[in-house]
Amino acid sequence: MTWIFGGEFLPQVGRRDLVLGAQLDLVLARADGTLHGVELKTANIGSLVTGKGNRRTVGSEVNRAIGQAMNYLRELDEKRPNIFSDQQLDSRRASMTVVIGHTRLVTNGTSPREIDETIRTYNSHYARISVITYDRLVENAQRILGLTAPG
């Protein structure tokens, strides 16, 4: 049910083992034929966001997941001719979504609003990778379907 990631993606189209020695959790394609990978991580992360006040940042598990996504993207860029030949997907300048954590499972006293703001700020510094929590992914899908009001 890849529609949960939004209307800009076609259904899962590629093999998961596009990168030697690793597998993407989901392989999607944009309508223009550009590859988009999804990395699914655990929802139960007590310190998804750390710090206090305006000094909050994502926790170490988010940073590890981003590092993994960066390595996938580098390898996808390097393997572009093979991937295009095999899958008819353009992997140069591919993008990734990391789905990680759930705001209700955070145990360090950070509010859902603070988590959202921290992740939004974090995402603003990346062009090819975005982070989203499981609960926000579901809320966005429900909003798209018209099941919930914005907010």
C-alpha positions in Angstrom: 0.0 0.0 0.0 2.6 2.5 -1.2 -0.1 5.2 -1.6 0.5 6.0 2.1 3.6 7.9 1.0 1.6 10.2 -1.2 0.2 10.5 -4.7 3.6 11.3 -6.2 4.8 7.7 -6.1 3.9 4.7 -8.3 3.6 1.3 -6.6 6.6 -0.6 -5.6 8.4 -1.2 -8.8 12.0 -2.3 -8.3 13.9 -5.1 -6.7 14.9 -4.4 -3.1 18.5 -5.6 -3.6 19.6 -2.7 -5.9 22.6 -2.0 -3.6 25.2 -4.7 -3.1 25.0 -6.3 0.3 21.9 -4.4 1.4 18.2 -4.2 0.7 15.9 -1.2 0.6 12.7 -1.8 2.6 10.6 -0.3 -0.2 11.5 0.7 -3.7 9.1 3.3 -5.2 9.2 5.4 -8.4 8.1 8.9 -9.0 6.0 9.5 -12.1 9.1 10.8 -13.9 10.9 7.4 -13.4 13.2 8.5 -10.6 13.8 6.0 -7.9 12.7 6.6 -4.3 13.7 4.3 -1.4 12.0 3.9 1.9 13.9 2.8 5.0 11.6 1.5 7.8 13.0 1.6 11.3 11.6 0.8 14.7 8.7 2.9 16.2 9.7 2.5 19.8 12.5 5.0 20.3 12.5 6.7 23.7 14.9 9.5 22.8 13.7 10.2 19.2 14.6 13.9 20.0 17.1 15.1 22.6 17.9 18.4 24.2 15.8 21.2 25.7 14.1 24.4 24.5 15.4 25.7 21.2 18.4 23.3 21.4 16.6 20.2 20.4 18.0 17.8 17.9 17.2 14.3 16.6 18.5 11.4 18.6 21.4 9.1 17.7 19.1 6.4 16.2 17.7 9.0 13.7 21.3 10.0 12.8 22.3 6.4 12.2 19.3 5.9 10.0 20.2 9.0 8.0 23.7 7.7 7.6 22.4 4.5 6.3 20.2 6.3 3.8 23.1 8.5 2.7 25.2 5.3 2.0 22.3 3.8 0.0 22.0 7.0 -2.1 25.7 7.1 -2.8 25.7 3.5 -4.0 22.5 4.1 -6.1 24.3 7.1 -7.8 27.3 4.9 -8.5 25.2 2.0 -9.9 23.0 4.1 -12.1 23.8 2.5 -15.5 23.1 -1.0 -14.1 19.9 -0.1 -12.3 18.6 1.8 -15.3 19.4 -1.1 -17.6 17.8 -3.7 -15.3 14.9 -1.7 -13.8 14.3 1.3 -16.1 14.6 3.5 -13.0 16.8 6.5 -12.8 18.8 6.2 -9.6 20.9 9.2 -10.1 19.7 11.8 -7.6 17.3 9.3 -6.1 15.6 10.2 -2.8 14.8 8.4 0.4 12.3 8.6 3.2 13.2 7.3 6.6 10.2 6.2 8.7 11.2 6.1 12.3 9.8 6.5 15.8 6.3 7.4 17.1 5.6 10.5 19.1 3.6 8.5 21.8 6.5 6.2 22.4 9.0 8.9 23.3 9.9 8.6 27.0 12.1 11.6 27.6 9.3 14.2 28.1 9.5 15.7 24.6 6.0 16.7 23.4 4.7 15.6 20.0 4.7 19.3 18.9 8.4 19.6 19.9 9.2 16.4 18.1 7.4 17.6 14.9 9.2 20.9 15.0 12.6 19.3 15.5 12.1 16.8 12.7 10.8 19.6 10.4 13.9 21.7 11.1 16.1 18.6 10.6 14.5 17.8 7.2 14.9 21.4 6.0 18.7 20.8 5.7 18.4 17.7 3.4 17.5 17.7 -0.2 17.3 14.0 -0.9 16.4 12.4 2.5 13.4 13.1 4.7 12.5 11.7 8.1 8.9 11.1 9.2 7.4 9.3 12.3 5.0 6.5 11.9 2.1 8.5 13.4 2.7 11.5 11.2 2.9 9.2 8.1 -0.5 7.7 9.0 -2.0 11.1 9.8 -0.9 12.5 6.5 -2.4 9.5 4.7 -5.7 10.0 6.6 -5.7 13.7 5.7 -5.2 12.9 2.0 -8.1 10.5 2.2 -10.2 13.1 3.9 -10.7 11.1 7.1 -9.3 13.7 9.5 -9.2 17.5 9.7 -5.8 19.3 9.5 -4.2 20.0 12.8 
